Amino acid sequence: MASTEISLKLLIDTKGRKVLFAEVGKDFVDFLFTLLSFPVGTVIRLLSKNGMVGCLSNLYKSIENLNEAYMQPNQDKDTILKPKVTVGAGYNAPLLLTDDESINRQQYFMCSKYHRNVADNPSTICPHCECLMNIEIPLVAPTRTGEQRSSDEGGFVKGVVTYMVMDDLVVKPMSTISGITLLNKFNVQELGSLEERMVTFGLDEGLKLLKESLSSKSVLSGVFLGNTGA
């Protein structure tokens, strides 16, 4: 895991009690983009102890409480309850909401006689020699050339710029013009009512953000100012 805490700079309208936007680095943007790769089962598991809304939590608990005797012999409840977040070679985003068990690094295996067959399960039997395909093959990230070779940051976006994340999680590169445009959009009349605030974003905030993003269009305000359901 690359990091467990991220620093953000918020611009807050203190009169309207609203976060206008957050000034962030690539680590926070990578985190937001990572959320889209989460299986539904992972989202429910993360939010089940934090007030998951709707009926999906009931479905999750039903599977949890179901006796293994009712499951097909080739099926495991954890496949549904604790699905893996597959992470490719060279990936280095801050997975604040995952633990080591939920991160599935891509692995490939072959048999000890090195026939030209590859499997993603070490218990697979080689069709040529009937040996276990349990010899792991190193997964190599794509060769980078030119501009690609200049950065080993990993993640999804480049770290050469600062990014702006709106209250509704719209993400765009930061610029002076976009900041001024946003102030006009929200009709901010008194610059004195604006406050810059540095905040730390960790596991608790990550869970709140995930929950807010499923039910609100004022996510940052909900996480950092306690405004919910807006």
C-alpha positions as CSV (number, residue, x, y, z in Angstrom):
1,M,0.0,0.0,0.0
2,A,1.5,3.3,-1.1
3,S,0.0,5.5,1.6
4,T,-2.6,5.4,4.5
5,E,-3.1,9.2,4.7
6,I,-3.4,12.0,2.1
7,S,-3.3,15.8,2.6
8,L,-5.9,17.9,0.9
9,K,-6.5,21.7,0.7
10,L,-10.2,22.6,0.9
11,L,-11.7,25.9,-0.2
12,I,-14.8,26.3,2.0
13,D,-17.7,28.8,1.8
14,T,-18.2,29.4,5.5
15,K,-21.5,31.2,5.0
16,G,-23.0,28.5,2.9
17,R,-21.2,25.7,4.9
18,K,-20.1,24.1,1.7
19,V,-16.8,22.8,0.3
20,L,-16.4,24.5,-3.1
21,F,-13.5,22.3,-4.2
22,A,-10.4,20.5,-3.0
23,E,-6.9,21.1,-4.3
24,V,-5.3,17.7,-4.4
25,G,-2.4,15.7,-5.8
26,K,-2.3,12.6,-7.9
27,D,-2.6,10.3,-4.8
28,F,-6.1,11.5,-4.0
29,V,-7.2,11.3,-7.7
30,D,-5.8,7.8,-8.0
31,F,-7.8,6.8,-4.8
32,L,-11.0,8.2,-6.3
33,F,-10.4,6.3,-9.6
34,T,-9.7,3.2,-7.6
35,L,-13.2,3.3,-6.2
36,L,-14.6,2.4,-9.6
37,S,-12.7,-0.9,-9.6
38,F,-14.3,-2.1,-6.4
39,P,-16.7,-5.0,-6.7
40,V,-20.2,-4.5,-5.2
41,G,-19.4,-7.1,-2.5
42,T,-16.4,-5.1,-1.4
43,V,-18.4,-1.9,-1.2
44,I,-21.1,-3.6,0.9
45,R,-18.5,-5.2,3.2
46,L,-16.8,-1.8,3.7
47,L,-20.0,0.0,4.5
48,S,-21.9,-2.7,6.4
49,K,-20.7,-1.3,9.7
50,N,-21.2,2.3,8.7
51,G,-24.9,2.4,7.9
52,M,-25.2,0.9,4.4
53,V,-28.5,2.1,3.0
54,G,-31.0,-0.1,0.9
55,C,-31.4,-3.8,0.9
56,L,-28.0,-5.0,-0.4
57,S,-26.7,-5.3,3.1
58,N,-29.5,-7.7,3.9
59,L,-28.5,-9.8,0.9
60,Y,-24.9,-9.7,2.0
61,K,-25.9,-10.9,5.5
62,S,-28.1,-13.7,4.0
63,I,-25.1,-15.1,2.2
64,E,-22.9,-14.6,5.3
65,N,-25.4,-16.6,7.4
66,L,-26.1,-19.3,4.8
67,N,-24.8,-22.7,5.8
68,E,-22.0,-24.0,3.6
69,A,-24.0,-27.2,3.1
70,Y,-26.3,-25.2,0.7
71,M,-23.4,-24.0,-1.4
72,Q,-22.2,-25.8,-4.5
73,P,-19.0,-27.8,-3.7
74,N,-17.0,-25.8,-6.2
75,Q,-18.1,-22.4,-4.8
76,D,-16.9,-20.4,-1.8
77,K,-18.9,-17.8,-0.1
78,D,-15.8,-15.6,0.2
79,T,-15.8,-15.3,-3.6
80,I,-19.0,-13.2,-3.2
81,L,-18.4,-11.7,0.3
82,K,-14.7,-10.8,-0.1
83,P,-14.1,-10.5,-3.9
84,K,-10.6,-9.6,-4.9
85,V,-9.6,-6.2,-6.2
86,T,-7.2,-7.2,-9.0
87,V,-4.1,-5.0,-9.3
88,G,-1.9,-5.2,-12.3
89,A,1.9,-4.9,-12.5
90,G,3.3,-1.5,-11.9
91,Y,0.2,-0.3,-10.0
92,N,0.9,1.9,-7.0
93,A,-2.2,3.8,-6.1
94,P,-3.1,4.5,-2.4
95,L,-5.7,1.8,-1.7
96,L,-7.0,3.3,1.5
97,L,-10.0,1.1,1.8
98,T,-8.5,-2.2,1.1
99,D,-6.5,-4.6,3.2
100,D,-3.9,-7.1,2.1
101,E,-6.5,-9.9,1.7
102,S,-8.6,-8.0,-0.7
103,I,-5.8,-7.0,-3.0
104,N,-5.3,-9.7,-5.7
105,R,-1.9,-9.2,-7.5
106,Q,-2.1,-10.8,-10.9
107,Q,-0.3,-14.2,-10.8
108,Y,0.2,-16.8,-13.5
109,F,1.5,-20.4,-13.2
110,M,2.9,-23.1,-15.3
111,C,3.9,-26.8,-14.8
112,S,7.4,-27.9,-13.7
113,K,8.1,-29.2,-17.2
114,Y,7.4,-25.7,-18.6
115,H,4.9,-26.7,-21.3
116,R,3.5,-23.7,-23.1
117,N,0.3,-23.4,-21.0
118,V,-0.4,-20.8,-18.4
119,A,-3.0,-20.8,-15.6
120,D,-4.1,-18.3,-13.0
121,N,-4.8,-21.0,-10.4
122,P,-1.9,-23.0,-8.9
123,S,-4.1,-26.1,-8.5
124,T,-4.7,-26.4,-12.2
125,I,-3.5,-29.6,-13.9
126,C,-1.4,-29.3,-17.0
127,P,-3.2,-30.8,-20.0
128,H,0.1,-32.1,-21.5
129,C,1.8,-33.8,-18.5
130,E,-0.9,-33.8,-15.9
131,C,1.5,-32.1,-13.4
132,L,0.3,-29.3,-11.1
133,M,0.7,-25.9,-12.7
134,N,2.2,-24.3,-9.5
135,I,5.4,-22.7,-10.8
136,E,4.8,-19.0,-10.6
137,I,5.8,-16.9,-13.7
138,P,7.0,-13.4,-13.0
139,L,4.6,-10.8,-14.4
140,V,6.4,-8.1,-16.2
141,A,4.9,-4.6,-16.7
142,P,4.8,-3.3,-20.3
143,T,8.1,-1.9,-21.5
144,R,8.0,1.9,-21.3
145,T,9.7,4.1,-23.8
146,G,10.2,7.8,-24.3
147,E,7.8,9.8,-22.1
148,Q,6.5,6.7,-20.4
149,R,10.0,5.9,-19.1
150,S,10.3,9.3,-17.4
151,S,7.8,8.5,-14.7
152,D,7.7,5.6,-12.2
153,E,4.8,7.0,-10.2
154,G,2.3,4.2,-10.9
155,G,-1.4,4.8,-10.4
156,F,-3.7,6.3,-13.0
157,V,-2.9,10.0,-13.5
158,K,0.3,12.0,-13.8
159,G,1.7,13.9,-10.8
160,V,3.0,16.9,-12.8
161,V,0.0,19.0,-12.1
162,T,-2.3,19.7,-9.1
163,Y,-5.9,18.6,-9.5
164,M,-9.3,20.2,-8.5
165,V,-12.0,17.9,-7.1
166,M,-15.4,19.4,-6.8
167,D,-17.9,18.8,-4.1
168,D,-19.7,16.4,-6.4
169,L,-16.4,14.6,-7.2
170,V,-15.9,16.1,-10.7
171,V,-12.2,15.9,-11.3
172,K,-10.2,18.3,-13.5
173,P,-6.6,19.8,-13.7
174,M,-6.3,22.8,-11.4
175,S,-6.0,26.2,-13.0
176,T,-6.5,29.9,-11.8
177,I,-9.2,30.3,-14.5
178,S,-11.2,27.3,-13.4
179,G,-11.0,28.5,-9.8
180,I,-12.4,31.9,-10.7
181,T,-15.1,30.4,-12.9
182,L,-16.2,28.2,-10.0
183,L,-16.4,31.2,-7.6
184,N,-18.7,32.9,-10.2
185,K,-20.7,29.7,-10.6
186,F,-21.5,29.6,-6.9
187,N,-22.1,33.4,-6.9
188,V,-19.6,34.0,-4.1
189,Q,-20.0,37.7,-3.3
190,E,-17.8,38.0,-0.2
191,L,-14.3,36.7,-0.5
192,G,-14.0,37.1,3.2
193,S,-16.4,34.2,3.7
194,L,-13.9,31.8,2.0
195,E,-11.6,29.7,4.1
196,E,-8.7,27.6,3.0
197,R,-8.3,24.5,5.2
198,M,-5.7,21.8,5.2
199,V,-7.2,18.4,6.1
200,T,-5.9,14.8,6.4
201,F,-7.7,12.1,4.5
202,G,-7.4,8.6,5.9
203,L,-9.4,5.4,6.3
204,D,-12.3,7.0,8.2
205,E,-12.7,9.7,5.7
206,G,-12.3,7.2,2.9
207,L,-15.3,5.2,4.2
208,K,-17.4,8.4,4.7
209,L,-16.5,9.4,1.1
210,L,-17.5,6.1,-0.3
211,K,-20.8,6.2,1.6
212,E,-21.6,9.8,0.6
213,S,-20.8,9.2,-3.0
214,L,-23.6,6.6,-3.2
215,S,-26.3,9.0,-1.9
216,S,-25.2,12.6,-2.2
217,K,-24.0,15.2,-4.7
218,S,-22.2,17.2,-1.9
219,V,-19.7,14.5,-1.0
220,L,-16.8,16.6,0.3
221,S,-19.1,18.8,2.3
222,G,-20.6,15.6,3.8
223,V,-17.2,14.2,4.7
224,F,-15.5,17.3,6.1
225,L,-18.4,19.5,7.3
226,G,-21.0,17.0,8.3
227,N,-23.5,18.0,5.6
228,T,-25.3,14.8,4.6
229,G,-27.9,14.0,2.0
230,A,-27.4,17.2,0.0
